[in-house]
Amino acid sequence: MCRARVIPIVIMVVMLVAKKILSRYFAIYHQLADTFLEKMQGMTTLKVYQNDSAAEQELAEES
C-alpha cells in the first residue's frame, strides 16, 4: 500500500531531473546550430578572405 503512493512521486522526481538535463543539452545544441548557420551564411566572405579553414576548425572544436 505504501509503495503504491511512492511510485508516482519517484516518477515525478525522475521527470524533473530529466527535464533539467535535457534542457541543458538542448541549449548547447541550439548554440551549436546558431554557430553553424552563422558560418554557412558568411561562407562567401570567409572564402574571399581565405579564412574558411579557420572557421571550419572553430566549428569542429565547438561540436
N, CA, C and O atoms as a MOPAC input file, in Angstrom:
PM7 MOZYME 1SCF
protein

 N      0.82200 1    -1.18800 1     0.00000 1
 C      0.00000 1     0.00000 1     0.00000 1
 C      0.87200 1     1.26100 1     0.00000 1
 O      0.59400 1     2.20100 1    -0.74400 1
 N      1.89200 1     1.28700 1     0.80300 1
 C      2.76600 1     2.45200 1     0.90100 1
 C      3.59300 1     2.62100 1    -0.37800 1
 O      3.87000 1     3.74700 1    -0.78900 1
 N      3.98600 1     1.51400 1    -1.00400 1
 C      4.76500 1     1.57200 1    -2.24300 1
 C      3.96100 1     2.18800 1    -3.37100 1
 O      4.51200 1     2.87800 1    -4.22900 1
 N      2.67500 1     1.94300 1    -3.37400 1
 C      1.81200 1     2.48200 1    -4.42400 1
 C      1.79000 1     4.00800 1    -4.38200 1
 O      1.60500 1     4.63900 1    -5.42300 1
 N      1.97000 1     4.60500 1    -3.23700 1
 C      1.98600 1     6.06400 1    -3.10800 1
 C      3.33800 1     6.64800 1    -3.49500 1
 O      3.41800 1     7.79400 1    -3.93700 1
 N      4.38800 1     5.87200 1    -3.33200 1
 C      5.74000 1     6.36300 1    -3.59600 1
 C      6.05100 1     6.37000 1    -5.09300 1
 O      6.80000 1     7.22600 1    -5.56200 1
 N      5.49800 1     5.44800 1    -5.82700 1
 C      5.82000 1     5.31400 1    -7.24400 1
 C      5.52200 1     6.59500 1    -8.03700 1
 O      6.39400 1     7.03600 1    -8.78600 1
 N      4.35900 1     7.20700 1    -7.91600 1
 C      4.12700 1     8.45800 1    -8.66400 1
 C      5.09200 1     9.57600 1    -8.27200 1
 O      5.49400 1    10.37700 1    -9.11600 1
 N      5.45400 1     9.62800 1    -7.02200 1
 C      6.39300 1    10.66400 1    -6.56700 1
 C      7.76700 1    10.43600 1    -7.18600 1
 O      8.40800 1    11.38700 1    -7.63500 1
 N      8.21900 1     9.20000 1    -7.21600 1
 C      9.51500 1     8.87900 1    -7.81400 1
 C      9.49300 1     9.20000 1    -9.30400 1
 O     10.46200 1     9.74000 1    -9.83800 1
 N      8.41000 1     8.87600 1    -9.96600 1
 C      8.28800 1     9.17900 1   -11.39700 1
 C      8.36000 1    10.68500 1   -11.62900 1
 O      9.01700 1    11.12700 1   -12.57100 1
 N      7.71100 1    11.46400 1   -10.80700 1
 C      7.74300 1    12.91700 1   -10.95300 1
 C      9.15000 1    13.46400 1   -10.74800 1
 O      9.59000 1    14.34700 1   -11.48400 1
 N      9.85200 1    12.94200 1    -9.75200 1
 C     11.21900 1    13.39600 1    -9.48800 1
 C     12.13100 1    13.05900 1   -10.66600 1
 O     12.93300 1    13.89100 1   -11.09100 1
 N     12.01200 1    11.86000 1   -11.18500 1
 C     12.82400 1    11.45800 1   -12.33800 1
 C     12.52100 1    12.33900 1   -13.53600 1
 O     13.43600 1    12.73300 1   -14.26000 1
 N     11.25800 1    12.65300 1   -13.75700 1
 C     10.88500 1    13.51100 1   -14.88200 1
 C     11.45200 1    14.92400 1   -14.72200 1
 O     11.89100 1    15.52100 1   -15.70500 1
 N     11.45000 1    15.45600 1   -13.52600 1
 C     12.00300 1    16.79000 1   -13.29200 1
 C     13.50000 1    16.82600 1   -13.53800 1
 O     14.01000 1    17.77100 1   -14.14100 1
 N     14.20800 1    15.80500 1   -13.07600 1
 C     15.66000 1    15.74000 1   -13.28800 1
 C     15.95500 1    15.59400 1   -14.77800 1
 O     16.84800 1    16.25900 1   -15.30200 1
 N     15.21700 1    14.73500 1   -15.45600 1
 C     15.42100 1    14.54200 1   -16.89600 1
 C     15.14800 1    15.83100 1   -17.66000 1
 O     15.85400 1    16.14400 1   -18.61900 1
 N     14.14100 1    16.57200 1   -17.24900 1
 C     13.80900 1    17.82800 1   -17.91600 1
 C     14.95300 1    18.83100 1   -17.79200 1
 O     15.28400 1    19.51600 1   -18.75900 1
 N     15.55700 1    18.92000 1   -16.61000 1
 C     16.68600 1    19.84000 1   -16.40800 1
 C     17.86700 1    19.43900 1   -17.27500 1
 O     18.49100 1    20.28700 1   -17.91400 1
 N     18.17300 1    18.15300 1   -17.29900 1
 C     19.31500 1    17.67100 1   -18.08400 1
 C     19.07900 1    17.90700 1   -19.56900 1
 O     19.96700 1    18.39400 1   -20.26800 1
 N     17.89700 1    17.56700 1   -20.05200 1
 C     17.60000 1    17.73100 1   -21.47300 1
 C     17.56700 1    19.19200 1   -21.88800 1
 O     17.96700 1    19.52400 1   -23.00400 1
 N     17.10100 1    20.06000 1   -21.02000 1
 C     17.07600 1    21.48400 1   -21.36800 1
 C     18.49800 1    22.03600 1   -21.49000 1
 O     18.75900 1    22.90100 1   -22.32500 1
 N     19.41500 1    21.53700 1   -20.65800 1
 C     20.81600 1    21.95000 1   -20.75100 1
 C     21.42100 1    21.49100 1   -22.08100 1
 O     22.08000 1    22.26900 1   -22.76900 1
 N     21.19300 1    20.22700 1   -22.43500 1
 C     21.71300 1    19.71200 1   -23.70000 1
 C     21.08800 1    20.43700 1   -24.88400 1
 O     21.77900 1    20.73000 1   -25.85900 1
 N     19.79700 1    20.72900 1   -24.81400 1
 C     19.13700 1    21.43000 1   -25.90300 1
 C     19.74300 1    22.81400 1   -26.09100 1
 O     19.91300 1    23.26300 1   -27.22400 1
 N     20.06800 1    23.48800 1   -25.01000 1
 C     20.67800 1    24.81500 1   -25.10700 1
 C     22.03600 1    24.73700 1   -25.80200 1
 O     22.37300 1    25.59800 1   -26.61500 1
 N     22.80600 1    23.71000 1   -25.48100 1
 C     24.12000 1    23.53200 1   -26.11800 1
 C     23.95600 1    23.27400 1   -27.61300 1
 O     24.65100 1    23.88000 1   -28.42800 1
 N     23.04000 1    22.37900 1   -27.97600 1
 C     22.81800 1    22.08500 1   -29.38900 1
 C     22.25400 1    23.28400 1   -30.13600 1
 O     22.57700 1    23.48800 1   -31.30700 1
 N     21.42700 1    24.07100 1   -29.48600 1
 C     20.87600 1    25.26900 1   -30.10500 1
 C     21.99700 1    26.27100 1   -30.40500 1
 O     22.01700 1    26.89100 1   -31.46800 1
 N     22.91500 1    26.41700 1   -29.47100 1
 C     24.04300 1    27.32000 1   -29.67600 1
 C     24.92700 1    26.83400 1   -30.82000 1
 O     25.40600 1    27.63600 1   -31.62200 1
 N     25.14200 1    25.52800 1   -30.89700 1
 C     25.94300 1    24.97000 1   -31.98100 1
 C     25.25500 1    25.19900 1   -33.33000 1
 O     25.91900 1    25.52500 1   -34.31400 1
 N     23.94400 1    25.03100 1   -33.38000 1
 C     23.20100 1    25.27100 1   -34.61900 1
 C     23.29000 1    26.73500 1   -35.03400 1
 O     23.41100 1    27.03300 1   -36.22200 1
 N     23.23300 1    27.64500 1   -34.07900 1
 C     23.37700 1    29.07300 1   -34.39200 1
 C     24.74500 1    29.36700 1   -34.98200 1
 O     24.86000 1    30.11600 1   -35.95200 1
 N     25.78000 1    28.77700 1   -34.39800 1
 C     27.13800 1    28.96900 1   -34.89800 1
 C     27.27800 1    28.42100 1   -36.31100 1
 O     27.87700 1    29.05800 1   -37.17700 1
 N     26.71700 1    27.22900 1   -36.53900 1
 C     26.78500 1    26.61900 1   -37.86200 1
 C     26.08500 1    27.49200 1   -38.89400 1
 O     26.62500 1    27.72000 1   -39.97700 1
 N     24.90600 1    27.97800 1   -38.58000 1
 C     24.16600 1    28.83300 1   -39.50000 1
 C     24.93500 1    30.11700 1   -39.78900 1
 O     24.98000 1    30.57200 1   -40.93200 1
 N     25.52500 1    30.68900 1   -38.77800 1
 C     26.30900 1    31.91200 1   -38.95900 1
 C     27.48600 1    31.66400 1   -39.89800 1
 O     27.77000 1    32.48600 1   -40.76900 1
 N     28.16900 1    30.53700 1   -39.72300 1
 C     29.31400 1    30.20700 1   -40.58600 1
 C     28.85300 1    29.96300 1   -42.02100 1
 O     29.51500 1    30.38900 1   -42.96700 1
 N     27.72200 1    29.27900 1   -42.18500 1
 C     27.23300 1    28.99900 1   -43.53900 1
 C     26.80100 1    30.27900 1   -44.25400 1
 O     27.03900 1    30.43000 1   -45.45200 1
 N     26.17500 1    31.18900 1   -43.53300 1
 C     25.73600 1    32.44200 1   -44.14300 1
 C     26.92800 1    33.32900 1   -44.51600 1
 O     26.85700 1    34.10300 1   -45.47100 1
 N     28.00100 1    33.21300 1   -43.77200 1
 C     29.18600 1    34.03300 1   -44.03900 1
 C     30.25500 1    33.30600 1   -44.82500 1
 O     31.38400 1    33.79000 1   -44.91000 1
 N     29.93400 1    32.14700 1   -45.40900 1
 C     30.94400 1    31.33500 1   -46.09100 1
 C     31.56300 1    32.06400 1   -47.28200 1
 O     32.76500 1    31.94500 1   -47.52200 1
 N     30.76100 1    32.81300 1   -48.02400 1
 C     31.30000 1    33.54900 1   -49.17200 1
 C     32.36200 1    34.54600 1   -48.71100 1
 O     33.43700 1    34.64300 1   -49.30300 1
 N     32.05100 1    35.27500 1   -47.65700 1
 C     33.00600 1    36.24300 1   -47.12700 1
 C     34.24000 1    35.53900 1   -46.58100 1
 O     35.36200 1    36.00500 1   -46.78300 1
 N     34.04200 1    34.42100 1   -45.89100 1
 C     35.18600 1    33.68100 1   -45.35800 1
 C     36.09200 1    33.17100 1   -46.47900 1
 O     37.31500 1    33.19300 1   -46.34500 1
 N     35.50000 1    32.71600 1   -47.57600 1
 C     36.29300 1    32.22400 1   -48.70200 1
 C     37.04400 1    33.36800 1   -49.38700 1
 O     38.18800 1    33.19300 1   -49.80500 1
 N     36.40700 1    34.53900 1   -49.50300 1
 C     37.06700 1    35.67900 1   -50.14000 1
 C     38.31800 1    36.05900 1   -49.36400 1
 O     39.35600 1    36.36000 1   -49.95300 1
 N     38.21400 1    36.04400 1   -48.04500 1
 C     39.35500 1    36.41500 1   -47.20900 1
 C     40.20000 1    35.20100 1   -46.79300 1
 O     41.05900 1    35.30000 1   -45.91700 1
 N     39.94100 1    34.07100 1   -47.43000 1
 C     40.68300 1    32.82800 1   -47.19300 1
 C     40.74500 1    32.46800 1   -45.70300 1
 O     41.78700 1    32.07700 1   -45.17600 1
 N     39.60400 1    32.61600 1   -45.05800 1
 C     39.51200 1    32.30900 1   -43.63600 1
 C     38.54000 1    31.15700 1   -43.38900 1
 O     38.14300 1    30.92100 1   -42.24800 1
 N     38.14900 1    30.43300 1   -44.44800 1
 C     37.18400 1    29.35500 1   -44.29600 1
 C     37.75400 1    28.17100 1   -43.52900 1
 O     37.01200 1    27.47200 1   -42.83800 1
 N     39.05300 1    27.93300 1   -43.63500 1
 C     39.67000 1    26.82400 1   -42.88200 1
 C     39.62700 1    27.09200 1   -41.38100 1
 O     39.38400 1    26.18100 1   -40.58900 1
 N     39.86300 1    28.33500 1   -40.99600 1
 C     39.81300 1    28.68300 1   -39.57300 1
 C     38.39500 1    28.53400 1   -39.03500 1
 O     38.19700 1    28.07400 1   -37.91100 1
 N     37.41300 1    28.92300 1   -39.83900 1
 C     36.01400 1    28.78900 1   -39.41900 1
 C     35.64300 1    27.31700 1   -39.28000 1
 O     34.92400 1    26.93700 1   -38.35600 1
 N     36.13300 1    26.49400 1   -40.19900 1
 C     35.88000 1    25.05000 1   -40.11900 1
 C     36.49300 1    24.46800 1   -38.85600 1
 O     35.87400 1    23.63900 1   -38.18900 1
 N     37.70100 1    24.89500 1   -38.52400 1
 C     38.38100 1    24.41700 1   -37.30800 1
 C     37.61400 1    24.82500 1   -36.05700 1
 O     37.45900 1    24.02000 1   -35.14000 1
 N     37.13600 1    26.05900 1   -36.00800 1
 C     36.36300 1    26.53300 1   -34.84600 1
 C     35.08600 1    25.71900 1   -34.67500 1
 O     34.72600 1    25.33600 1   -33.56200 1
 N     34.41200 1    25.46200 1   -35.78100 1
 C     33.16600 1    24.70300 1   -35.72500 1
 C     33.43400 1    23.25900 1   -35.28100 1
 O     32.65400 1    22.69100 1   -34.51700 1
 N     34.52000 1    22.67400 1   -35.75000 1
 C     34.88100 1    21.32100 1   -35.35000 1
 C     35.19600 1    21.24800 1   -33.85500 1
 O     34.80500 1    20.29500 1   -33.18100 1
 N     35.89300 1    22.24500 1   -33.34700 1
 C     36.21500 1    22.26900 1   -31.91000 1
 C     34.96600 1    22.44600 1   -31.06300 1
 O     34.82700 1    21.81600 1   -30.01400 1
 N     34.06300 1    23.29600 1   -31.51300 1
 C     32.84400 1    23.55500 1   -30.73600 1
 C     31.91900 1    22.33800 1   -30.70700 1
 O     31.26000 1    22.06000 1   -29.70500 1
 N     31.88800 1    21.62400 1   -31.82800 1
 C     30.99600 1    20.46300 1   -31.86500 1
 C     31.62000 1    19.33000 1   -31.08000 1
 O     31.03400 1    18.25200 1   -30.98100 1

